[in-house]
Amino acid sequence: PSLIITIGIMVPFVMAIWYSLTNFSFKLPAHKFIGLTNWVNVLSSGSTWKAIWVTLLYGVASTAVEMALGMGVAMLLNSLNNRFSKIMRVVLIFPLMVAPVTATIVWQLMLNSSAGIVEKLLNVFNVYNFPWASSPKTAMMTVVLIDVWVNTAFVILLVLAGLQSLPKSPFESAKIDGGSNWFNFRNLTLPMLRPSLYIALLFRLMAALQEYAVIYALTKGGPGDALMSLSLTAYQQGFKFQKFGAALPYILILWLIINVVAKEIVKRQRAAQKQAAGLDE
């Protein structure tokens, strides 16, 4: 089974590399080998480097906010451990049940300048006609806001599971020795929780770097090209302009970025796991 899965992964990957070296297009009856022409065109284009910047900015910004909020809320729910916290654990899962496109459409209505509930709330503070996704200056903030609403619950669940799996004995020993809450958090909770945090970071950052649905549903990469990430650029080249060979370098560049980032996070996660095991002992 592992061999079959490996072949199933490698065959499309090798085919993608091959097609990136051709002029494959849905408009042409046949394709021919053109070497590195697509790669040269992509890497020499300023729009490519902007797409890389948009992809990285979106991935890092949304993941950073989700990790901070997720950890804070998870620690709060873990410390309360009462009826309210149990109800909130159920409620916080709801955004994960909503498709990203559906969530984006709902947020579009909420952010509407004439009838949106968010706009009405801002009016109370004398803020009117906030541009949200209609301005290049605030478009990134808007899509990050929606992504945070949809996916923070995922981080909360992982971190909360990690918190509840921590051993009790180190904390009991620290309490006997008079350790403060900050001391316990910095020297016990955080080091032992790092493996769970790295897992949450890995999954969320990989997904955020690949994000397509939220950006496309909200602005289709606009206004202008303000939100044209690598995923959206590849879609535009492959399906709108029907230049499949020219689209694949964008996907392969995205794969390379994710691969490098994932390997680094896994490396750090393994080191944190060894450190946590030492603290447990």
C-alpha positions as CSV (number, residue, x, y, z in Angstrom):
1,P,0.0,0.0,0.0
2,S,2.8,2.4,0.8
3,L,4.4,1.8,-2.6
4,I,1.1,2.4,-4.4
5,I,0.6,5.7,-2.5
6,T,4.1,6.8,-3.3
7,I,3.6,6.0,-7.0
8,G,0.2,7.8,-6.9
9,I,2.0,10.9,-5.5
10,M,5.1,10.8,-7.7
11,V,3.4,10.2,-11.1
12,P,1.4,13.5,-11.1
13,F,4.5,15.3,-9.7
14,V,6.8,14.1,-12.5
15,M,4.1,14.9,-15.0
16,A,3.8,18.4,-13.7
17,I,7.5,18.9,-14.1
18,W,7.3,17.6,-17.7
19,Y,4.3,19.7,-18.7
20,S,6.1,22.8,-17.2
21,L,8.7,22.3,-19.9
22,T,6.1,22.2,-22.7
23,N,3.7,24.7,-24.3
24,F,0.7,22.5,-23.2
25,S,-2.6,24.4,-23.7
26,F,-6.2,23.4,-23.8
27,K,-6.4,25.5,-27.0
28,L,-3.8,23.5,-28.8
29,P,-4.4,20.0,-30.3
30,A,-0.8,18.9,-29.3
31,H,2.1,20.2,-27.3
32,K,5.8,20.3,-27.8
33,F,8.9,20.6,-25.6
34,I,10.1,24.2,-25.2
35,G,12.7,23.7,-22.4
36,L,12.9,26.3,-19.7
37,T,11.0,29.0,-21.5
38,N,8.0,28.9,-19.1
39,W,10.4,29.0,-16.1
40,V,12.4,31.9,-17.5
41,N,9.2,33.8,-18.2
42,V,7.8,33.2,-14.7
43,L,11.0,33.9,-12.8
44,S,11.7,37.1,-14.8
45,S,8.2,38.5,-14.3
46,G,7.7,41.0,-11.5
47,S,4.1,39.7,-11.0
48,T,5.6,36.3,-10.0
49,W,7.7,37.9,-7.2
50,K,4.7,39.9,-6.1
51,A,2.6,36.7,-6.0
52,I,5.3,35.0,-3.8
53,W,5.2,38.0,-1.5
54,V,1.4,38.0,-1.3
55,T,1.4,34.2,-0.6
56,L,4.0,34.5,2.2
57,L,2.4,37.6,3.7
58,Y,-1.0,35.9,3.8
59,G,0.3,32.7,5.1
60,V,2.5,34.2,7.9
61,A,-0.1,36.9,8.9
62,S,-3.1,34.5,9.2
63,T,-1.1,31.8,10.8
64,A,0.5,34.1,13.4
65,V,-2.9,35.6,14.5
66,E,-4.5,32.1,14.6
67,M,-1.7,30.7,16.7
68,A,-1.8,33.6,19.2
69,L,-5.6,33.5,19.5
70,G,-5.8,29.8,19.5
71,M,-3.2,29.4,22.2
72,G,-4.8,32.1,24.4
73,V,-8.3,30.8,24.1
74,A,-7.2,27.2,24.6
75,M,-5.4,28.1,27.8
76,L,-8.4,30.0,29.0
77,L,-10.8,27.1,28.4
78,N,-8.4,24.7,30.0
79,S,-8.0,26.8,33.1
80,L,-11.7,27.4,33.5
81,N,-12.8,23.7,33.2
82,N,-16.4,24.4,34.0
83,R,-19.8,24.2,32.3
84,F,-19.2,27.4,30.3
85,S,-15.8,26.2,29.0
86,K,-17.5,22.9,27.8
87,I,-20.2,24.8,26.0
88,M,-17.6,27.1,24.4
89,R,-15.6,24.1,23.1
90,V,-18.7,23.0,21.2
91,V,-19.5,26.5,19.9
92,L,-16.0,27.2,18.7
93,I,-16.1,24.2,16.4
94,F,-18.9,25.7,14.4
95,P,-16.7,27.8,12.0
96,L,-14.9,24.6,11.0
97,M,-18.2,23.2,9.8
98,V,-18.7,26.1,7.4
99,A,-17.1,25.9,3.9
100,P,-14.6,28.7,3.4
101,V,-16.5,30.0,0.3
102,T,-19.7,30.1,2.3
103,A,-18.0,31.9,5.2
104,T,-16.5,34.4,2.8
105,I,-19.9,35.2,1.3
106,V,-21.4,35.7,4.7
107,W,-18.6,38.0,5.7
108,Q,-19.1,40.0,2.5
109,L,-22.7,40.6,3.6
110,M,-21.6,41.5,7.1
111,L,-18.9,43.9,5.8
112,N,-21.3,45.6,3.3
113,S,-21.0,49.4,3.5
114,S,-24.8,50.0,3.4
115,A,-26.4,47.1,5.3
116,G,-23.6,45.1,6.9
117,I,-23.7,44.5,10.7
118,V,-20.0,45.2,11.0
119,E,-20.4,48.5,9.2
120,K,-23.2,49.4,11.6
121,L,-21.0,48.7,14.6
122,L,-18.2,50.8,13.2
123,N,-20.7,53.7,12.7
124,V,-21.1,53.8,16.4
125,F,-17.5,54.8,16.6
126,N,-17.9,57.4,13.8
127,V,-16.2,55.2,11.2
128,Y,-18.1,55.2,7.9
129,N,-17.6,53.4,4.6
130,F,-14.6,51.4,5.7
131,P,-13.0,50.1,2.4
132,W,-12.4,46.5,3.5
133,A,-11.8,44.4,0.4
134,S,-12.3,47.3,-2.0
135,S,-9.0,48.9,-1.3
136,P,-5.5,47.4,-1.9
137,K,-4.5,48.8,1.6
138,T,-7.1,46.9,3.5
139,A,-7.8,43.9,1.2
140,M,-5.1,41.7,2.8
141,M,-6.4,42.5,6.3
142,T,-9.9,41.5,5.2
143,V,-9.0,38.1,3.9
144,V,-6.8,37.4,6.9
145,L,-9.8,38.3,9.2
146,I,-12.0,35.8,7.4
147,D,-9.3,33.1,7.5
148,V,-8.8,33.7,11.2
149,W,-12.5,33.4,11.9
150,V,-12.7,30.1,10.0
151,N,-9.5,28.3,11.1
152,T,-8.7,29.5,14.6
153,A,-10.9,26.8,16.1
154,F,-8.6,24.2,14.6
155,V,-5.6,25.6,16.5
156,I,-7.7,25.8,19.7
157,L,-8.6,22.2,19.5
158,L,-5.1,21.0,18.9
159,V,-3.6,23.2,21.6
160,L,-6.4,22.3,24.1
161,A,-5.7,18.6,23.4
162,G,-2.0,19.2,24.1
163,L,-2.7,21.1,27.3
164,Q,-4.9,18.3,28.6
165,S,-2.3,15.7,27.8
166,L,0.5,17.4,29.8
167,P,1.7,15.4,32.9
168,K,0.6,16.7,36.3
169,S,3.6,15.8,38.4
170,P,6.0,18.6,37.2
171,F,3.3,21.2,38.0
172,E,2.7,19.6,41.4
173,S,6.4,19.7,42.2
174,A,6.6,23.4,41.0
175,K,3.6,24.3,43.2
176,I,5.2,22.7,46.2
177,D,8.4,24.7,45.5
178,G,6.4,27.9,45.3
179,G,6.7,28.5,41.5
180,S,4.6,31.3,40.1
181,N,2.1,31.0,37.3
182,W,4.5,32.8,34.9
183,F,7.4,30.5,36.0
184,N,5.2,27.4,35.4
185,F,4.1,28.7,32.0
186,R,7.6,29.7,30.8
187,N,9.5,26.6,32.2
188,L,6.9,23.9,32.1
189,T,3.8,24.5,30.1
190,L,5.4,26.1,27.0
191,P,8.3,23.7,26.6
192,M,6.1,20.6,27.0
193,L,3.4,22.2,24.7
194,R,5.8,23.1,21.9
195,P,5.3,19.7,20.0
196,S,1.5,20.4,19.8
197,L,2.1,24.0,18.8
198,Y,4.5,23.0,16.0
199,I,1.9,20.5,14.7
200,A,-0.8,23.2,14.7
201,L,1.7,25.6,13.0
202,L,2.6,23.0,10.4
203,F,-1.0,22.3,9.3
204,R,-2.2,25.9,9.4
205,L,0.8,27.4,7.6
206,M,0.8,24.8,4.9
207,A,-2.9,25.3,4.3
208,A,-2.6,29.1,4.5
209,L,0.2,29.2,1.9
210,Q,-2.0,27.2,-0.4
211,E,-5.2,29.3,0.2
212,Y,-7.4,29.8,-2.8
213,A,-11.0,29.7,-1.8
214,V,-11.3,32.7,0.6
215,I,-9.3,35.0,-1.7
216,Y,-11.1,34.0,-4.9
217,A,-14.5,34.2,-3.3
218,L,-13.9,37.6,-1.8
219,T,-12.0,39.5,-4.5
220,K,-10.8,37.1,-7.2
221,G,-7.3,38.4,-6.5
222,G,-8.2,42.1,-6.6
223,P,-8.6,44.9,-6.2
224,G,-6.2,45.1,-9.2
225,D,-3.6,42.4,-8.4
226,A,-3.4,43.2,-4.7
227,L,-4.2,39.6,-3.6
228,M,-2.9,37.6,-6.6
229,S,-1.2,34.7,-4.8
230,L,0.7,31.9,-6.4
231,S,-2.5,29.7,-6.3
232,L,-4.6,32.3,-8.0
233,T,-2.0,33.2,-10.6
234,A,-1.6,29.5,-11.5
235,Y,-5.4,29.2,-11.8
236,Q,-5.6,32.3,-14.0
237,Q,-2.8,31.1,-16.3
238,G,-4.1,27.5,-16.5
239,F,-7.9,27.9,-16.7
240,K,-8.6,31.5,-17.7
241,F,-5.8,31.9,-20.3
242,Q,-5.7,28.1,-20.9
243,K,-1.9,28.1,-20.7
244,F,-1.4,25.0,-18.6
245,G,2.3,24.6,-19.2
246,A,2.8,28.3,-18.1
247,A,0.7,27.7,-15.0
248,L,2.7,24.8,-13.6
249,P,5.9,26.7,-12.6
250,Y,3.8,28.7,-10.1
251,I,2.5,25.5,-8.5
252,L,5.9,24.0,-8.4
253,I,7.4,27.2,-6.8
254,L,4.6,27.0,-4.2
255,W,5.4,23.3,-3.6
256,L,9.1,24.2,-3.1
257,I,8.2,26.9,-0.5
258,I,5.9,24.6,1.4
259,N,8.4,21.8,1.3
260,V,11.2,23.9,2.8
261,V,8.9,25.4,5.5
262,A,7.4,22.0,6.4
263,K,10.8,20.4,6.8
264,E,12.0,23.2,9.1
265,I,8.9,23.0,11.3
266,V,9.2,19.2,11.5
267,K,12.8,19.5,12.5
268,R,12.0,21.9,15.3
269,Q,9.0,19.8,16.3
270,R,11.2,16.7,16.8
271,A,13.7,18.7,18.9
272,A,10.8,20.1,21.0
273,Q,9.5,16.6,21.5
274,K,12.8,15.4,22.9
275,Q,13.0,18.4,25.2
276,A,9.4,17.8,26.4
277,A,10.2,14.2,27.1
278,G,13.2,15.3,29.2
279,L,11.0,17.6,31.3
280,D,8.4,14.8,31.8
281,E,11.1,12.5,33.1
